[in-house]
């Protein structure tokens, strides 16, 4: 199974139900290639077509995907969302990278000092950017999917 990048709780995420025909059911086989995992207040059924938004980053950007899995937690659910094509997965991973950098800066108390924020962002990129690269997405899509 592909890697599901954990979405930081500090950055709100919205999951909206899509009509199943919005995403081809033929693309459901890519569900094992990975995506993002986020905490959410409600459960979602495996295979449900969803739209993922992170309104604090950009209200206009949304990523269509499917629920790959949903696990009950003490408070809510952990939802794994898979994407159906390489470009959507790559775009979602780039959005997650921005979320992770924002979280890293908050953890290191970088509030308003632009120099500190830029230095911390660069530090995070040097340590983690390979995990979010286009090559890592291509490798995931090049792997055979086992049924």
N, C-alpha and C positions, 0 to 999 in steps of 0.2 A: 504494500500500500504506500502511496506517496506521502510526502510530509505535509502536515497541516500546520501552518504558521499560527502560533497563538496570538490572537488580537489582544492588545492591552486594554484592560477594563477602564483606564483613565480616558480613553477616546471612545465616545458613544458610537454605537453601531445600530443601524435600523435594518430590520429584515422585513420585507414585504412580500406577500404571496403573489406569485405570477400565475397566469393561466397556463396550464401544462403545455398548451400548443405554442407558447411563446419561445420555448426551447425544444428543439427536436428530441424526441425520445430516443432516436438513434444515437444521439451523443451521450446518452447516459452511461455508456461503457467507459468513458473517461473518468468516471467518478473516483477511481482508485489512484489517480495521478496526483492527488494532493489539492490543497487549497488553503483556506483559513479556518481557524477554530475560534469561536467567540462565545462568551457567556451571554445567555439570554434568559429572559424571565419566563418564557414559555417553551413547550416542547414542539418539535416539528417532526412530521413523519418522513421516514427515509424515502428519497426520490422526489420530494416536494420541490417544485420550481420556485425559487426565491430571487428577489432583487436585493443586493447588499449595498447599503449606503453608509458613508461616514460623513454626516452633515457638517461637523466642525472642520473637516479638511476642505471639502468642496461639496456644496449642496447639489451640484449638477452631475457629479460623477456617480454612476451606479454600475454594479457588476452582476449580470445574470448568472445564476448557478443552480445547483441542486443540493439538497441535504444528503450528505454522504452517510452521516451518523448523528445521533443525538443521545447524549448521556445525561442521566439525572444526577444532579449535585445537591448538596445541602441547601443551597439557595439558588434555585433555578436549574438551568440546563447548560451543558457545553455542546455547542452545535458545530459539526464539521461541514463546511460548505465547499463543494468541489465545483470547478469551472469546466466548461465544455470545449474550450479551445485554447490554444497556446497564447493568443493575444490577450484574451480576457484574464487568464491566469497570470500572465506577466504584468498586466496593468494592476490587478488586485495586489500582487506582491509588491509593486512599487508603492501603492497606497499604504500597504502595511509597513513598508520600510519607513515612510514618513511618520507613521504612528509610533513606531519603535524609537525613532530618533527623538520625537517629541517626549515620549515617556522617559528616555535616557536623560534628556536635558532637565526634566522636572525632578528626577531622582537625584540629580547632582546640583540642585538648587540654582539653575541658570534661569533667571526670570526675565530681566529686561536688558542685561548687558549683551549686546549683539556680538561682541568679540568672544565672550564666554560661550554663547550659544553656538557660534560657528566652530569654535575649537572642539566643543563636545560633539557636535554633529560630525565633524571630520574624524574624530576619534572613533565614534560608533561605526562610521562607514569603513574605516580601515580594519576594524575588528569583525564586521558582520556582513559587509556588502556582497561577498561571494555567495552567501546563502540565498540572496535575492536576485542573482544575476540572470540575464537572459539565457545563458548557457545552461544553468541549472534547470530552468523551465524546459528548454529543448531536450535535455537528457531525460526528464520525466516523461515527455511525450514520445521519446524514441523507445522507451522501454515497452516490451510487449505486455499487454493487459491479459491477465489470466482470469478466466471465468470460473 
